[in-house]
Amino acid sequence: MDKIRQFGYQMNSRMAQFMYGRNGFDNLAKICNGIAILLLVINIFAQSRVVYLLWLAFFAYSCFRVYSRNIPKRYAENQKFMSMTEIPRKRAKLLKLQWRDRSVSRYYICKSCHQQIRVPKGKGKIEIRCPKCGERFIRRT
């Protein structure tokens, strides 16, 4: 048992040495990896060459990003990806919060400044004031 643990430590150390100075898993690589796994599962059932080639392309690009030594360029690409997906990520985060607090709170978005506002559920019609811009609107909770 001790030799197995020692072997694990050695492999971990060697992998850390290998990855030193490389980009590693950033958000874009994680998304490409997720899409590749999804395409792989689809290809198991569909047996399509197009899906297979798409899987191969996404997996290869993910590996390229992870093992790349040109960190500034990969960082710039990741930042561009993050800025392009900012609105869907914010919407997904809001949906996750709404689902988590669905029994006690309601979430509204201010029409003028787009600030999300959480109000207690079950209070009837109330006037909601945006804490950021002061806009007032009436909604049913």
C-alpha positions in Angstrom: 0.0 0.0 0.0 2.9 2.3 0.8 4.5 1.8 -2.6 1.2 2.6 -4.4 0.9 5.9 -2.5 4.6 6.7 -3.2 4.0 6.0 -6.9 1.0 8.3 -6.9 3.1 11.1 -5.4 5.8 10.6 -8.0 3.3 10.7 -10.8 1.7 13.8 -9.4 5.1 15.5 -9.1 6.0 14.6 -12.7 2.7 15.9 -14.0 3.2 19.2 -12.1 6.7 19.5 -13.6 5.3 18.8 -17.1 2.5 21.4 -16.7 4.8 24.1 -15.4 4.8 27.0 -17.8 1.7 25.8 -19.7 -1.7 27.3 -19.9 -3.8 24.6 -18.1 -7.5 24.4 -18.0 -9.2 27.8 -18.5 -12.9 28.4 -19.1 -12.7 28.1 -22.9 -10.8 24.8 -22.6 -13.4 23.5 -20.1 -16.3 24.5 -22.4 -14.6 22.8 -25.4 -14.0 19.7 -23.3 -17.6 19.7 -22.3 -18.8 20.0 -25.9 -16.4 17.3 -26.9 -17.8 14.9 -24.3 -21.3 15.7 -25.3 -20.5 15.1 -29.0 -18.8 11.8 -28.0 -22.0 10.6 -26.3 -24.1 11.7 -29.2 -21.7 9.9 -31.6 -22.1 6.7 -29.6 -25.7 6.6 -30.6 -25.7 8.5 -33.9 -22.5 6.9 -35.5 -22.0 10.0 -37.7 -18.7 11.0 -39.3 -19.6 14.7 -39.0 -20.3 14.4 -35.3 -17.0 12.4 -35.0 -15.0 15.1 -36.8 -16.6 17.8 -34.6 -15.7 15.8 -31.5 -12.2 15.4 -32.7 -11.9 19.1 -33.5 -13.2 20.2 -30.1 -11.1 17.7 -28.2 -7.9 18.6 -30.2 -8.5 22.4 -29.6 -9.1 21.7 -25.9 -5.8 19.8 -25.6 -4.0 22.5 -27.6 -5.2 25.1 -25.2 -4.3 23.1 -22.1 -0.7 22.3 -23.2 0.1 25.6 -24.9 3.1 27.5 -23.7 1.9 30.8 -25.2 0.0 31.9 -22.1 -0.6 35.6 -23.0 -2.3 34.7 -26.3 -4.4 31.9 -24.7 -5.3 34.4 -21.9 -6.4 37.0 -24.5 -8.5 34.4 -26.3 -10.1 33.3 -23.0 -10.9 36.9 -22.0 -12.6 37.5 -25.4 -14.6 34.3 -24.9 -15.6 35.4 -21.4 -16.7 38.9 -22.7 -18.7 37.3 -25.5 -20.5 35.0 -23.1 -21.1 37.4 -20.3 -24.8 37.9 -20.9 -25.7 34.2 -21.1 -23.6 33.5 -18.0 -25.3 36.2 -16.0 -28.7 34.9 -17.1 -27.7 31.4 -16.1 -26.5 32.6 -12.7 -29.8 34.5 -12.2 -31.8 31.3 -13.1 -29.7 29.3 -10.7 -30.4 31.8 -7.9 -34.1 31.9 -8.7 -34.2 28.1 -8.5 -32.3 28.0 -5.2 -34.5 30.6 -3.5 -37.8 29.7 -5.3 -39.7 29.0 -2.1 -38.8 32.3 -0.3 -37.9 35.0 -2.8 -38.7 36.4 -6.2 -36.2 38.1 -8.5 -36.9 41.1 -10.7 -34.6 43.0 -13.0 -34.8 46.8 -13.1 -35.7 48.1 -16.5 -33.5 51.2 -16.4 -30.2 49.9 -15.0 -30.6 46.1 -15.3 -29.9 45.5 -11.6 -31.3 42.2 -10.2 -33.5 42.8 -7.2 -34.6 40.1 -4.7 -37.9 40.6 -2.9 -39.6 38.3 -0.3 -42.3 36.0 -1.8 -46.0 36.1 -0.8 -46.4 39.8 0.1 -48.9 40.5 -2.6 -48.5 43.7 -4.8 -45.7 45.8 -3.5 -43.7 48.8 -4.7 -40.1 47.8 -5.4 -37.4 50.4 -5.4 -34.1 49.7 -7.2 -31.2 50.2 -4.8 -28.9 51.2 -7.6 -30.8 53.8 -9.6 -33.9 54.5 -7.4 -36.4 53.4 -10.1 -39.8 52.4 -8.6 -42.2 49.8 -10.0 -45.1 47.7 -8.7 -45.0 44.0 -9.0 -46.8 41.0 -7.5 -44.7 38.7 -5.3 
